[in-house]
Amino acid sequence: AHPHPSLSSLFAKENLARMSEEQLNRYDRLINEPSNDWDIYYWATEAKPTPAEFDTDVMAMLREFAKNRNREQRLRQPDLEYLFEAPR
């Protein structure tokens, strides 16, 4: 299972439209350069420190986004069981 494609694609959906061309280039580099996809997820969730070369304003936005996602998921957790109830 890959947790992070959803994180970066959700981030992209919400943020790409208001990013500058430089930021878009940094984002592009961020999602394409690291050899391991999991790295981005770990950096975004602060499970691992972000290497200096990728620690840009865009990474800061992604970290902030990951924090908010986690908060939203925690707030929404109790609702989840209703989604899985069998239709009557």
N, C-alpha and C positions, 0 to 999 in steps of 0.2 A: 504493500500500500504506500502511496506517495502522498504525504499530507501537503507538500508544498505547492504543487501546481495550482491547487485551488487558491492558496494564499496569494501567490503572485498574480494569478489571473484575476482574482477579486480586486486586488490592489490596482492592477492595471485598469480594470473597468472603471474604478472610482477616481483614479488619479491621472491617467495619461493625458486626458483632455486639457488639464490645467498645468501641465509641465512644460518647461521651456525646452528648446531644441537640445541644449547642453544636457539638461536633466534626462531627456529621452535617450540621448547617447549613453549617458552613465547607466541608465536603467538597462539598456540593451546589453551593455558590457557586463553588467552585474548578472543578468540571467543567462548569458551565453559563455562567459569566460571560466567561471569556476568549474573544475573538472567533475565535481560531485554536486548533483542537484540538492542533496540533503544539506550541504554547507549553507546555502542561502536560507533554508528553513531554520537551521540552528542559529545563524547570525541574527535573523529577524526576530527569533523568540529569545535571543540572548542566552541560549544554551551554550554557545561558544562565542568568544570574542571575534569581532569582524576584523579581518586583516586591514591594515592601514590603506592599502590600495583600493579597497572596496568600501571603506568607511566614509561615504560621501553624504551629501544632503539627501540623496535619493534613498540610501540605506537607512538614514534616520527616519525618513517618511515611512519606509517599509516596517521598521521596528515599531513605530507609533501605531501603524495600522494593525500590526500583529497583536499589540497590547489591547487595542480596542476590540478586535475580533474576539480575543479571549474573554474580555469582559462581557461582550454581547452574548457569547456562548454560555457563560456562567449564568447570566441573567435569564437566558432562554431555557436552560436545562430542564426545568420542571415541565415545560410544555411538550417536550419531546415524546413522552409516553403516549400522548393523544394521537400523534402521527402514526403510531404503530398499532392502534386498536383495529381489530378486524371490523370491516363494514357490517352493520347489522342487517 
